[in-house]
Amino acid sequence: MSNEDRIKGWRSRRKDGNYTVGSGVAGWRLDPAALFEARATPAVLLKPLLARLQGEPHDSVAARRAVYEAVQAELEAEIARSAVDENLADFSRRRLRLIVRLLEQDVRAGVAVFAPDYMPAKLAAEDERLAEAHARRAERRRQDEAREARRHASRNDIALEIEVAPDEAGDLAILQDRLRFLHEGHSPDMAGKVRPVGRTLMAMFIYQLRVMHGESRIALVWALVGPTVLLTLISSLYILMGTHYILGMDVQTFALLGATTWIMFRQVVFRGSTAYVSARGLLNFQGVTPLMCALVQALIYVSVYLVVFGVLISAGHALGLITLPISWAGFILFVVLMGCCGAAMGVLFGSIATFWQFFLRLAPIIERFLQIFAAVFFVSEQLPEQLRPWMLWSPFAHGMQLLRSAYFQAYHSHDASLGYFLASLVFLMVAALVAERLARPNVQPM
């Protein structure tokens, strides 16, 4: 088609009255009062756009693009003039682009876009989808702002005030009355004083025990079954090889000490790290901290596995399979020290997980790697001389061998160092506390 043909076609369309330049100028203007209402329909943009398109040349893509850009410029001017919130302004821009896209598709398809009741076929559905996406973005922004406000209040040790929904105000008033009644029942000497840490820790301990009793009875049963299964596997391996004593230690008791202590260690690590990250609902109570939540889990599982040790040793000795320790105090001391190692590791893992949430998925891999070098299945004296230094880098190997030295009369580890083990334990605790101090602002109450 030549330029002359295009000009003739344009003149014929003008004669037909398709449009008159400048006609309907009053309908071109955007209505700010209706444009930025909360429930404004797409018509607030579609009608002025159609009026302007009909009143200006629109026989080519370039001409229509000029009209679209003019409406876009007017929308930006109204946004600046009305000082509209950026979220609502972004939604209006997206809505205009959606209308332009659907309108242009209909124009090119030959649809009668200037009919009085014209509306793009997909506009209602697409606009609803756009509104839902805008609502999701707005909700995410509100959540981010609330999270940042909680973090700011926590870091600066200031009270966080939040706006209560009208339908929750009545419930809040009832809760305040009941809390006031509880506080009036306290001793006057306790008014305005911080609750002692020991009392809060004991209350948390009792609460977690009740939770375990109500929901985790299988976990308590597995506390007995798990060590039994592992010590059976270790004992069977040695017995099949024709070994009944290892450096003066009977295989069954040797396996019992390694299996039960390490299962206790891993439970303390995993439960403590998870409690540090996830027990956010408890942080609303006075005196409760993420560190306390982790330490309560460690205290519970050390206590549980001390009972497990007592049950297994007593039952095994009654059956003639397990020997008794030469020093109950030394044996219990090193079990508790291994539990302290697990507690420090749990706090360290939980602190890292507040910065990198994927880290707790790697924790079992790290635990399995440590288990190989922790004298669970064998002691360093069983290894060739050139391999011993590699195993003795692990402080847990020192702790396990010192534990067996305190238990058996015939075994005294020449490789294990009490000083190295205690120094490593102190270093691990300090590292855990430093990491916890850095991670504390990232754990906010729910």
VEXDREN-2710 file (C-alpha; in Angstrom, 1 decimal):
% VEXDREN-2710
k/r/px/py/pz
1/MET/0.0/0.0/0.0
2/SER/1.4/3.4/-1.0
3/ASN/1.4/6.6/1.0
4/GLU/-1.3/8.0/-1.3
5/ASP/-3.6/5.0/-0.5
6/ARG/-3.0/5.6/3.2
7/ILE/-3.9/9.2/3.0
8/LYS/-7.1/8.4/1.0
9/GLY/-8.1/5.9/3.6
10/TRP/-7.5/8.3/6.4
11/ARG/-9.6/11.0/4.6
12/SER/-12.4/8.5/4.1
13/ARG/-12.5/7.5/7.7
14/ARG/-12.6/11.2/8.7
15/LYS/-15.6/11.7/6.4
16/ASP/-17.3/8.7/7.9
17/GLY/-17.1/10.4/11.3
18/ASN/-15.0/7.8/13.1
19/TYR/-13.3/10.6/15.0
20/THR/-13.1/14.3/15.2
21/VAL/-9.9/15.9/16.4
22/GLY/-10.4/17.4/19.8
23/SER/-13.9/16.0/20.2
24/GLY/-15.0/15.0/23.7
25/VAL/-12.1/16.8/25.4
26/ALA/-14.1/16.9/28.7
27/GLY/-14.1/13.1/28.8
28/TRP/-10.3/12.9/28.4
29/ARG/-9.5/14.0/31.9
30/LEU/-8.7/11.5/34.6
31/ASP/-10.8/11.9/37.7
32/PRO/-8.4/11.8/40.8
33/ALA/-11.3/11.4/43.2
34/ALA/-12.3/8.1/41.5
35/LEU/-8.9/7.1/40.2
36/PHE/-7.3/6.3/43.6
37/GLU/-10.3/4.9/45.5
38/ALA/-9.8/1.6/47.3
39/ARG/-12.4/-0.1/45.1
40/ALA/-12.0/1.8/41.9
41/THR/-12.9/-0.3/38.8
42/PRO/-10.9/-0.4/35.5
43/ALA/-13.5/1.9/33.9
44/VAL/-11.9/5.0/35.7
45/LEU/-8.9/4.5/33.3
46/LEU/-10.6/2.8/30.4
47/LYS/-13.2/5.5/29.7
48/PRO/-10.9/8.5/29.5
49/LEU/-8.5/6.5/27.4
50/LEU/-11.2/5.6/24.9
51/ALA/-12.5/9.2/24.8
52/ARG/-9.0/10.5/24.1
53/LEU/-8.3/7.8/21.5
54/GLN/-11.6/8.6/19.7
55/GLY/-10.9/12.3/19.7
56/GLU/-7.4/12.1/18.3
57/PRO/-6.0/10.4/15.2
58/HIS/-5.8/6.6/15.8
59/ASP/-5.5/5.1/12.4
60/SER/-1.9/3.9/13.0
61/VAL/0.1/2.3/15.7
62/ALA/2.3/5.4/16.2
63/ALA/-0.8/7.6/16.6
64/ARG/-2.3/5.3/19.2
65/ARG/1.0/5.1/21.0
66/ALA/1.1/8.9/21.3
67/VAL/-2.4/8.8/22.9
68/TYR/-1.3/6.0/25.3
69/GLU/1.8/8.0/26.3
70/ALA/-0.3/11.2/26.8
71/VAL/-2.6/9.3/29.2
72/GLN/0.4/7.8/31.0
73/ALA/1.9/11.3/31.4
74/GLU/-1.4/12.6/32.8
75/LEU/-1.6/9.6/35.2
76/GLU/1.9/10.4/36.5
77/ALA/1.0/14.1/36.9
78/GLU/-2.1/13.1/39.0
79/ILE/0.0/10.8/41.1
80/ALA/2.5/13.6/41.8
81/ARG/-0.3/16.2/42.4
82/SER/-2.3/13.9/44.8
83/ALA/0.8/12.6/46.6
84/VAL/-0.4/9.1/46.2
85/ASP/1.2/6.2/48.1
86/GLU/3.9/4.5/46.0
87/ASN/2.1/1.1/46.3
88/LEU/-1.2/2.5/45.0
89/ALA/0.7/4.4/42.3
90/ASP/2.5/1.3/41.1
91/PHE/-0.9/-0.6/41.0
92/SER/-2.4/2.3/38.8
93/ARG/0.5/2.1/36.4
94/ARG/0.2/-1.6/36.1
95/ARG/-3.5/-1.3/35.5
96/LEU/-3.0/1.3/32.8
97/ARG/-0.5/-1.0/31.0
98/LEU/-2.9/-3.9/31.2
99/ILE/-5.8/-1.8/29.7
100/VAL/-3.6/-0.5/26.9
101/ARG/-2.4/-4.0/26.0
102/LEU/-5.9/-5.5/25.9
103/LEU/-7.3/-2.4/24.1
104/GLU/-4.6/-2.5/21.4
105/GLN/-5.3/-6.2/20.9
106/ASP/-9.0/-5.5/20.2
107/VAL/-8.2/-2.5/17.9
108/ARG/-5.9/-4.7/15.8
109/ALA/-8.6/-7.5/15.8
110/GLY/-11.2/-5.1/14.4
111/VAL/-13.4/-5.0/17.5
112/ALA/-15.8/-2.0/17.9
113/VAL/-13.9/-0.4/20.8
114/PHE/-15.9/2.8/20.6
115/ALA/-19.2/1.1/21.3
116/PRO/-21.0/2.5/24.4
117/ASP/-20.8/-0.8/26.3
118/TYR/-17.4/-1.8/25.1
119/MET/-15.2/-3.6/27.6
120/PRO/-12.2/-5.9/26.8
121/ALA/-13.2/-9.5/27.2
122/LYS/-10.3/-10.4/29.6
123/LEU/-10.1/-7.2/31.4
124/ALA/-12.2/-8.2/34.4
125/ALA/-10.3/-11.4/35.1
126/GLU/-6.9/-9.9/34.4
127/ASP/-7.7/-6.9/36.6
128/GLU/-8.8/-9.2/39.4
129/ARG/-5.5/-11.1/39.1
130/LEU/-3.6/-7.9/39.2
131/ALA/-5.5/-6.7/42.3
132/GLU/-4.7/-10.0/44.1
133/ALA/-1.0/-9.7/43.2
134/HIS/-1.1/-6.1/44.5
135/ALA/-2.7/-7.3/47.7
136/ARG/0.0/-10.0/48.2
137/ARG/2.7/-7.5/47.7
138/ALA/1.1/-5.1/50.1
139/GLU/0.8/-7.8/52.7
140/ARG/4.5/-8.8/52.3
141/ARG/5.5/-5.2/52.7
142/ARG/3.4/-4.9/55.9
143/GLN/5.0/-8.1/57.2
144/ASP/8.5/-6.8/56.4
145/GLU/7.8/-3.5/58.1
146/ALA/6.4/-5.3/61.2
147/ARG/9.5/-7.6/61.3
148/GLU/11.8/-4.7/61.0
149/ALA/10.0/-2.8/63.7
150/ARG/10.3/-5.8/66.0
151/ARG/14.0/-6.2/65.2
152/HIS/14.5/-2.4/65.9
153/ALA/12.7/-2.7/69.2
154/SER/14.7/-5.8/70.2
155/ARG/18.0/-4.3/69.3
156/ASN/17.3/-1.0/71.1
157/ASP/15.5/-2.6/74.0
158/ILE/12.4/-0.5/73.6
159/ALA/8.7/-1.4/73.9
160/LEU/7.1/-2.3/70.6
161/GLU/3.6/-0.9/70.2
162/ILE/1.3/-2.4/67.6
163/GLU/-2.1/-1.4/66.4
164/VAL/-4.8/-3.9/67.6
165/ALA/-7.5/-4.8/65.2
166/PRO/-11.0/-3.6/66.3
167/ASP/-12.4/-7.2/66.5
168/GLU/-9.5/-8.1/68.8
169/ALA/-9.7/-5.2/71.2
170/GLY/-12.4/-6.9/73.3
171/ASP/-10.3/-10.1/73.6
172/LEU/-7.2/-8.0/74.6
173/ALA/-9.2/-6.2/77.3
174/ILE/-10.3/-9.6/78.8
175/LEU/-6.6/-10.8/78.7
176/GLN/-5.4/-7.6/80.4
177/ASP/-8.0/-8.0/83.2
178/ARG/-6.9/-11.6/83.8
179/LEU/-3.2/-10.7/83.8
180/ARG/-4.0/-7.9/86.2
181/PHE/-5.7/-10.4/88.5
182/LEU/-2.7/-12.7/88.3
183/HIS/-0.3/-9.9/89.1
184/GLU/-2.4/-8.8/92.1
185/GLY/-1.9/-12.3/93.6
186/HIS/1.8/-11.9/93.6
187/SER/3.8/-10.9/96.7
188/PRO/4.3/-7.1/96.9
189/ASP/8.0/-7.7/97.2
190/MET/8.1/-9.0/93.7
191/ALA/6.4/-5.9/92.2
192/GLY/8.6/-4.3/89.5
193/LYS/11.4/-7.0/89.9
194/VAL/12.6/-9.2/87.1
195/ARG/11.7/-12.8/87.5
196/PRO/14.8/-14.9/88.6
197/VAL/16.5/-16.8/85.8
198/GLY/16.5/-20.0/87.8
199/ARG/12.7/-19.9/88.4
200/THR/12.1/-19.2/84.7
201/LEU/14.4/-22.0/83.7
202/MET/12.6/-24.4/86.0
203/ALA/9.2/-23.3/84.7
204/MET/10.4/-23.9/81.1
205/PHE/11.8/-27.3/82.1
206/ILE/8.5/-28.4/83.6
207/TYR/6.6/-27.1/80.6
208/GLN/8.8/-29.0/78.1
209/LEU/8.5/-32.2/80.1
210/ARG/4.7/-31.9/80.0
211/VAL/4.9/-31.3/76.2
212/MET/7.1/-34.4/75.8
213/HIS/4.7/-36.4/78.0
214/GLY/1.7/-35.3/76.0
215/GLU/3.1/-35.5/72.4
216/SER/6.5/-37.2/72.4
217/ARG/6.1/-40.5/74.2
218/ILE/7.5/-42.4/71.3
219/ALA/10.6/-40.2/71.6
220/LEU/11.0/-41.3/75.2
221/VAL/10.6/-44.9/74.2
222/TRP/13.2/-44.5/71.4
223/ALA/15.6/-43.0/74.0
224/LEU/15.9/-46.6/75.3
225/VAL/15.5/-48.4/72.0
226/GLY/18.0/-46.3/70.0
227/PRO/21.0/-47.0/72.2
228/THR/20.1/-50.7/72.4
229/VAL/20.0/-51.0/68.7
230/LEU/23.3/-49.2/68.1
231/LEU/25.2/-51.0/70.9
232/THR/23.9/-54.3/69.4
233/LEU/25.3/-53.4/66.0
234/ILE/28.7/-52.4/67.5
235/SER/28.8/-55.5/69.7
236/SER/27.8/-57.8/66.9
237/LEU/30.6/-56.4/64.7
238/TYR/33.3/-57.1/67.3
239/ILE/31.9/-60.5/68.3
240/LEU/31.7/-61.7/64.6
241/MET/35.4/-60.8/64.4
242/GLY/36.0/-62.9/67.4
243/THR/36.7/-60.0/69.7
244/HIS/35.2/-60.0/73.2
245/TYR/37.5/-57.6/74.9
246/ILE/39.0/-54.3/73.7
247/LEU/42.1/-53.2/75.7
248/GLY/40.5/-54.9/78.8
249/MET/37.0/-53.5/78.2
250/ASP/34.2/-56.0/77.5
251/VAL/32.6/-55.3/74.1
252/GLN/29.0/-54.9/75.4
253/THR/29.8/-52.2/77.9
254/PHE/32.3/-50.6/75.5
255/ALA/29.5/-50.4/72.9
256/LEU/26.9/-49.2/75.5
257/LEU/29.1/-46.2/76.5
258/GLY/29.8/-45.2/72.9
259/ALA/26.3/-45.6/71.5
260/THR/24.3/-44.0/74.4
261/THR/26.6/-41.1/74.9
262/TRP/26.7/-40.2/71.2
263/ILE/23.0/-40.5/70.8
264/MET/22.5/-38.2/73.8
265/PHE/25.0/-35.8/72.2
266/ARG/23.2/-35.7/68.8
267/GLN/19.8/-35.3/70.4
268/VAL/21.1/-32.4/72.5
269/VAL/22.6/-30.8/69.3
270/PHE/19.5/-31.2/67.1
271/ARG/16.9/-30.4/69.8
272/GLY/18.8/-27.4/71.0
273/SER/19.4/-25.9/67.6
274/THR/15.8/-26.4/66.6
275/ALA/14.5/-24.9/69.8
276/TYR/16.7/-21.8/69.4
277/VAL/15.2/-21.1/66.0
278/SER/11.6/-22.3/66.3
279/ALA/10.5/-21.6/69.9
280/ARG/9.5/-18.0/69.0
281/GLY/6.1/-18.2/70.6
282/LEU/7.6/-18.6/74.1
283/LEU/9.7/-15.5/73.7
284/ASN/6.6/-13.4/74.5
285/PHE/6.9/-14.5/78.2
286/GLN/9.0/-12.4/80.5
287/GLY/12.5/-13.8/81.0
288/VAL/12.4/-16.3/78.2
289/THR/15.2/-16.1/75.6
290/PRO/16.2/-18.3/72.7
291/LEU/19.3/-19.3/74.6
292/MET/17.2/-20.5/77.5
293/CYS/15.0/-22.5/75.1
294/ALA/18.0/-24.3/73.8
295/LEU/19.5/-24.9/77.2
296/VAL/16.2/-26.4/78.5
297/GLN/16.2/-28.9/75.7
298/ALA/19.8/-29.8/76.5
299/LEU/19.0/-30.2/80.2
300/ILE/16.0/-32.4/79.4
301/TYR/17.9/-34.8/77.2
302/VAL/20.9/-35.0/79.4
303/SER/18.6/-35.9/82.3
304/VAL/16.7/-38.4/80.1
305/TYR/19.8/-40.2/79.0
306/LEU/21.2/-40.3/82.5
307/VAL/18.1/-42.3/83.4
308/VAL/18.6/-44.4/80.2
309/PHE/22.2/-45.1/81.3
310/GLY/20.9/-46.2/84.7
311/VAL/18.2/-48.5/83.2
312/LEU/20.5/-50.1/80.6
313/ILE/23.5/-50.6/83.0
314/SER/21.2/-52.0/85.8
315/ALA/19.4/-54.4/83.4
316/GLY/22.5/-55.4/81.6
317/HIS/24.4/-56.1/84.8
318/ALA/21.4/-58.2/86.1
319/LEU/21.7/-60.3/82.9
320/GLY/25.4/-60.6/83.2
321/LEU/26.2/-58.6/80.1
322/ILE/27.3/-55.2/81.4
323/THR/29.9/-54.4/84.0
324/LEU/29.5/-51.7/86.6
325/PRO/31.6/-48.5/86.6
326/ILE/34.5/-48.2/89.0
327/SER/33.5/-44.6/89.7
328/TRP/29.9/-43.5/89.3
329/ALA/30.8/-39.9/89.9
330/GLY/33.5/-39.8/87.3
331/PHE/31.3/-41.6/84.8
332/ILE/28.4/-39.2/85.3
333/LEU/30.7/-36.2/85.2
334/PHE/32.0/-37.0/81.7
335/VAL/28.5/-37.8/80.5
336/VAL/27.4/-34.4/81.6
337/LEU/30.5/-32.7/80.0
338/MET/29.6/-34.4/76.7
339/GLY/26.1/-33.1/77.1
340/CYS/27.6/-29.6/77.6
341/CYS/29.5/-30.0/74.4
342/GLY/26.2/-30.9/72.7
343/ALA/24.5/-27.9/74.2
344/ALA/27.2/-25.6/72.9
345/MET/27.1/-27.1/69.5
346/GLY/23.3/-26.8/69.5
347/VAL/23.4/-23.1/70.3
348/LEU/26.1/-22.6/67.7
349/PHE/24.1/-24.4/65.0
350/GLY/20.9/-22.6/65.9
351/SER/22.7/-19.2/65.7
352/ILE/24.1/-20.0/62.3
353/ALA/20.6/-21.1/61.2
354/THR/19.2/-17.6/61.9
355/PHE/21.5/-16.2/59.2
356/TRP/21.3/-19.3/56.9
357/GLN/18.1/-21.3/57.3
358/PHE/19.4/-24.1/55.1
359/PHE/22.2/-24.9/57.6
360/LEU/20.1/-27.2/59.8
361/ARG/19.7/-29.5/56.8
362/LEU/23.5/-29.9/56.8
363/ALA/23.7/-30.5/60.5
364/PRO/23.1/-34.3/60.3
365/ILE/26.0/-34.6/57.8
366/ILE/28.3/-32.7/60.1
367/GLU/27.2/-34.9/63.0
368/ARG/27.9/-38.1/61.1
369/PHE/31.4/-36.8/60.1
370/LEU/32.1/-35.9/63.8
371/GLN/30.9/-39.4/64.9
372/ILE/33.6/-41.1/62.9
373/PHE/36.3/-39.3/64.8
374/ALA/34.6/-39.3/68.2
375/ALA/35.8/-42.7/69.5
376/VAL/32.3/-44.1/69.3
377/PHE/33.2/-47.3/67.5
378/PHE/36.8/-47.6/68.5
379/VAL/39.4/-45.8/70.6
380/SER/42.6/-44.2/69.3
381/GLU/44.8/-46.9/70.8
382/GLN/43.3/-49.3/68.3
383/LEU/44.6/-47.3/65.4
384/PRO/48.1/-47.4/63.8
385/GLU/50.5/-44.9/65.3
386/GLN/50.4/-42.6/62.2
387/LEU/46.6/-42.3/62.2
388/ARG/46.2/-41.4/65.9
389/PRO/47.0/-37.6/65.6
390/TRP/44.2/-37.2/63.1
391/MET/41.6/-38.7/65.4
392/LEU/42.9/-36.8/68.4
393/TRP/42.2/-33.5/66.8
394/SER/38.6/-34.1/67.8
395/PRO/37.9/-33.0/71.4
396/PHE/34.9/-35.4/71.4
397/ALA/37.3/-38.3/71.0
398/HIS/39.2/-37.1/74.1
399/GLY/35.9/-36.9/76.0
400/MET/34.7/-40.3/75.0
401/GLN/38.1/-41.9/75.9
402/LEU/38.2/-40.1/79.3
403/LEU/34.6/-41.4/79.9
404/ARG/35.7/-45.0/79.3
405/SER/38.8/-44.4/81.5
406/ALA/36.5/-43.3/84.3
407/TYR/34.3/-46.3/83.8
408/PHE/36.7/-49.3/83.3
409/GLN/39.3/-50.3/85.8
410/ALA/41.4/-52.1/83.1
411/TYR/41.5/-49.2/80.7
412/HIS/43.4/-45.9/81.0
413/SER/43.7/-43.8/77.9
414/HIS/47.3/-42.5/77.3
415/ASP/46.2/-40.5/74.3
416/ALA/43.3/-38.5/75.8
417/SER/44.1/-35.2/77.4
418/LEU/41.8/-33.8/80.1
419/GLY/43.3/-30.3/79.6
420/TYR/42.7/-30.4/75.8
421/PHE/39.1/-31.6/76.3
422/LEU/38.2/-28.9/78.9
423/ALA/40.0/-26.1/76.9
424/SER/38.1/-27.2/73.8
425/LEU/34.8/-27.2/75.7
426/VAL/35.4/-23.7/77.1
427/PHE/36.3/-22.5/73.6
428/LEU/33.2/-24.1/72.1
429/MET/31.0/-22.5/74.8
430/VAL/32.6/-19.0/74.2
431/ALA/32.1/-19.4/70.4
432/ALA/28.5/-20.4/70.9
433/LEU/27.8/-17.4/73.2
434/VAL/29.4/-15.0/70.8
435/ALA/27.4/-16.4/67.9
436/GLU/24.2/-16.3/70.0
437/ARG/24.8/-12.7/70.8
438/LEU/25.2/-11.8/67.2
439/ALA/22.1/-13.9/66.2
440/ARG/19.8/-12.8/69.0
441/PRO/18.3/-9.8/67.1
442/ASN/17.3/-12.2/64.2
443/VAL/15.0/-14.3/66.5
444/GLN/11.8/-12.3/67.1
445/PRO/8.7/-13.3/69.0
446/MET/5.7/-14.5/67.1
END
